[in-house]
Amino acid sequence: MYSFVLFLHVLICVVLLTLILLQRSKSSDVGASFGAGASATMFGAAGATSFLVKLTAIFGILFFATSLTLGVMSAHLAVGKNTVENDVLAAATQASQAPKQPAVNTPVIPEGPAPSK
């Protein structure tokens, strides 16, 4: 699921970048008024501005939604990893702090004063 959302996020990023680069800047209207630019467009007299602005807004909202989703999913994955790692570390710590038992075949030597000669 995480891989799918990440793929969708990258795809939305590419589309959003393309939409932003397709839009005309505000200063291009000045050049068109002096005859430097073509005034006829594929989208009519008003141009594609309203269409591209709406499409950019939609993909912007999708970008933020996938960003938040990836953030939440990453946080949940990190918590899951930390829990597993903490359990392993706790078990290792308990094992190292446990009193060591002598082996079965090892004779137990009583402690006491050293024998005199």
C-alpha positions in Angstrom: 0.0 0.0 0.0 2.8 2.4 0.9 4.5 1.7 -2.5 1.3 2.5 -4.4 0.7 5.8 -2.6 4.4 6.7 -3.2 4.0 5.9 -6.9 0.8 8.0 -7.0 2.6 10.8 -5.2 5.4 10.9 -7.7 3.0 10.8 -10.6 1.0 13.7 -9.2 4.2 15.6 -8.8 5.1 15.2 -12.4 1.6 16.2 -13.6 1.6 19.2 -11.3 5.0 20.4 -12.5 3.8 20.0 -16.1 0.6 22.0 -15.4 2.5 24.8 -13.7 5.0 25.0 -16.6 2.2 25.1 -19.2 0.5 28.2 -17.7 1.3 31.6 -19.0 2.9 34.2 -16.8 1.2 37.5 -16.0 3.8 39.4 -18.0 3.0 37.6 -21.2 -0.2 39.6 -21.6 1.9 42.8 -22.1 3.8 41.2 -24.9 0.7 40.0 -26.6 -0.9 43.5 -26.5 2.0 45.0 -28.5 1.8 42.3 -31.2 4.6 40.0 -30.0 2.4 37.0 -29.1 -0.4 35.1 -30.8 -3.8 36.0 -29.4 -5.6 32.9 -30.8 -5.5 29.9 -28.5 -6.9 26.4 -28.6 -9.2 27.1 -25.6 -10.9 30.2 -27.1 -10.6 34.0 -26.5 -10.4 33.6 -22.7 -7.5 31.2 -23.1 -6.7 28.1 -21.1 -6.0 30.0 -17.9 -9.2 29.1 -16.0 -9.0 25.4 -17.1 -5.4 25.1 -16.2 -5.9 26.9 -12.9 -8.7 24.6 -11.9 -6.7 21.5 -12.9 -3.6 22.8 -11.0 -5.8 23.3 -7.9 -7.2 19.8 -8.1 -3.7 18.2 -8.5 -2.4 20.5 -5.7 -5.0 19.2 -3.3 -4.2 15.6 -4.4 -0.5 16.3 -3.8 -1.2 17.5 -0.2 -3.4 14.5 0.4 -0.8 12.0 -0.7 1.9 13.9 1.3 -0.2 13.6 4.5 -1.0 10.0 3.8 2.7 9.2 3.3 3.6 11.0 6.5 1.0 9.1 8.5 2.0 5.8 6.9 5.7 6.4 7.6 4.9 7.3 11.3 3.0 4.0 11.7 5.7 2.0 10.1 8.3 3.7 12.3 6.3 3.0 15.4 6.0 -0.7 14.4 9.7 -1.0 13.8 10.6 0.7 17.0 8.3 -1.6 19.0 9.9 -4.8 17.4 13.4 -3.4 18.0 12.6 -2.4 21.6 11.2 -5.9 22.2 14.4 -7.5 20.9 16.6 -5.1 22.9 14.6 -5.8 26.1 14.9 -9.5 25.6 18.7 -9.2 25.0 19.0 -7.0 28.1 17.1 -9.4 30.3 19.2 -12.3 29.0 22.4 -10.5 29.8 21.3 -9.5 33.3 20.0 -12.9 34.3 22.1 -14.8 36.8 24.3 -17.3 35.2 23.6 -20.9 36.1 26.6 -23.3 36.3 26.7 -26.0 33.7 25.3 -29.4 34.6 28.7 -31.2 34.6 30.7 -28.5 36.3 31.6 -29.3 39.9 30.7 -26.7 42.4 33.7 -25.7 44.5 32.7 -24.4 48.0 34.1 -21.1 49.0 36.0 -20.9 52.2 39.4 -20.3 53.8 42.3 -21.6 51.8 43.8 -24.8 53.2 46.9 -24.3 55.3 50.2 -26.1 54.6 
